[in-house]
Amino acid sequence: MLTPPDKERCQADVPGNGPFTLGGKIGNPKNGYRVRCENKPTVIVSERVPGPDGLRGSMSLCPGCHAELLQQLGPNYAPVTVALKEEEPAQPAIGIGAKLWRFDENRRRYTKPENPKDLWGKIIWREHWEPMFVVGETRVSWLVGYERQMGKREPHVSYKLPKAAFRNGECPRDWARSEEHLSELAWAREHCSKLSDAVLRCHDPRVLRAVWAALAERGLIK
């Protein structure tokens, strides 16, 4: 019987301490004093060809152990790799009073200019996002307005957003539903072009395979 992949802990064996080492875990002497890696896994690797018993073995690996596996086996003989999905953070419930953020290209805030002769510094991308609130609803839409409209019997509605757009933790384009969501969008904005340039400069098949697998898992590449 095969041991199933462990999504909480890497299943690779790494060098441990011998019987005469002070401190640390002593590994199994029958296995070269190796111990199981304690890092959190990010991928599951599977054998390309089933063994004599007809079964295809799989194991979970952290980034370091995964890189070591690819280095030892080589990209042409590496097993099939599937990226583990990270658990999505719980999104706040949408309802009357919920806070949302809307991206407004014309809402601009600037850093302090480095040159005293300049009128403005750099645009702070996150300041494009304006806080708004759900002030009402219809059967199919959330009615969104400014905080000053909260609690009014007939609030002024600036936007109508379909409720269906918020299912399964999703959000309409140019909207964010939490501070965490906004932080993730800001991270993507900052690193997207850097990652794209790095991929164009990279010629390491191991790295490109890992990027390909991650994008394929999200349905962004075929």
N, C-alpha and C positions, 0 to 999 in steps of 0.2 A: 504494500500500500504506500502511495506517495504522500509525503507531508505537504499540505496545501500551503501556498504563499501566505506569509504573515504581513499584513498591511500596516502593522504598528512598529515592527522592528526588523532591521536588515537580517537576512539569514546567512550571510557569509561568515566564514571563520577567518579571524585575523590573528596575527601573532600576539600571544599572551606572555605571561611571566613564567619562568622556570621555577623549580623548587628552591633555588638558592637566591631568589630575587626578593629584596625587601619591599613590601607594599605591592598593591595591585592584585589582579586576579591571576591565579595560577591556572594555566591551561591544561588540557588533557594530554598526558605524556604519550598516549597512543596516537595522538594526532599532532605531534610536534609541538606540544604545549600551546596549541591555538585555542582561542575563545571565540564565542559568537559576538559579532559586531553589535553594538548597542545603538547605532544611529537609526533614524527614522527612514524607511525606504521611500524612494520616489518612482521606481520602475519595477516591473515584473518581467523576468527573462524566462524564456521557454526554449527547450531543445528543438532544433529544426527537424531532427530525425528521431522518431520513437526508438526506445531501447529494445533489447531482445524480448522483453515482456510485452511489447506493443504499446507501452505507456510513454507519454511525453512529459518529462520532468519540468517543473517550474520553481522559481524561487524569487523572493523580493530582495532588492539591493538598494543601498544608499548611493548617492552620486560617486563617492570615492571608490567603493567596491565595484560599482558598475564600470567606472573608468579602468580599473585594474583588470577586470574581466575582458574588456575590449582590447586592452594592451596585450594580454596574454594570448588570447585566441585570434586576434586580428579581425578587422571589419568583415572580411569575406567569410569567416567561419563563426562569427558571433551569433548567439541565439536570437530568436525573435524577441523584440523588446516592446512592451506596452507601458505607457506612462500611467502612473496612478493619479487619479483625479483627487485634487485637494478638496476637502469639504468646504462648500460655500458657506460663508458666514450668514447667520440667520438675519434676514431682512426685517425691518420693522413693519408692522401691519399698516396697511393703508386704510385710512378712515378720516372722518371729519376731524380737523385739528392736526393732522399729520403734516410734518414739515418736509418740503421738497426743495430742490435747488434747480434753477433753470439757467442754462448757458446763454449769456447775452454778449454778443460780440462788441456792442457799443458801450458796455459797462467796463470801464478801464481804470485800473489803479497801477501806479508806477513805483518802482524802487527809487531811493534817493540817488540822484545822478552822481556818478563818479567824478565827472568833470564839472566844476562849478559853472562853466559857461553853458552847459546844457540845461534845457528847461525841464526835461524829464529823464528818468532812468529807464530801466527795462520794464516791459509790461509784466505784471504778475498774473500768470494765466489763471490761477485759482480764483482771483478776484473777479473774473468774468462771471462767476456763478452767483446768482442772486437768490437769496432765500425767499420761499413762498410757502403758502399753506393751503391745505384742502379746506374750503369754506362751505362746501355743500356737495350735493350729489343728485344725479338722476338715476334711472334704472340702469343705464349703460355707461355713465360718465362720472368722473370726479370733477368738481368745479373748483378751480384753483384761483386764488387771489392773494393780496398782500395781507400782512398781519393785522393791519388796521381794519380789515373787513371781518375779522374773527368775531363771532357772537352776534352779528347784525342779522335782523330778520330777513332782509333782502340784500345780501352782500353783493358788491360789485364783482363780477366774475371776469377775470382776465383771460383764462384759458379753460378749455374743456378737454380733458384727457380720457380716452377710453379705458374703462376698468380692465378690459382684456389685456391691455398693454402691460399691466402690472402682475400678471399671473406668473407663478413659478419663480418669483424673485426678480423678474425682468423689469425693464423701465423703458419708457419711450426715448427716442434719440434726443440728445441735448437736455436730458433731465437726469437727476440723481436723487435717490430716495433715502440716503443716509450719509453721515460724515465718512463712514468707512468706504462706501461706494465712491464718494467724491475723491477720497485719497487714492483709491485704486485707479481711477481715471487720470488723476494727476501723475501717478507713477508711470502709467502707460504713455502719457503724453511726453514725459521727460525721456523715456528710454526707447521709444519706438524707433526713431531714426538712428539712434546709436546701435541698436540691435540689427537693424537692416544693413547698415554700413559694415558691421562686424561680420555678418553672414557673407556679404559679397567678398570680403577679404579672406575669409576662411577657406582652406582647402583640405582640412582634416576630415576624412569621411566619417570618423567616429562622432565628431561634434555635429556635423550636418545631418547624420542619421538621427541623432537625439533630437535636434530641432524639428526635423521632418516628422518624427513620431509624435512629438508634442502637438504640432499643428494638425496632424491627421486625427489625433484623438479629439480635437475640438471641431473637426469637420471643415477646417480651413484650407486643406490641401488634399489632393488625391494622387 
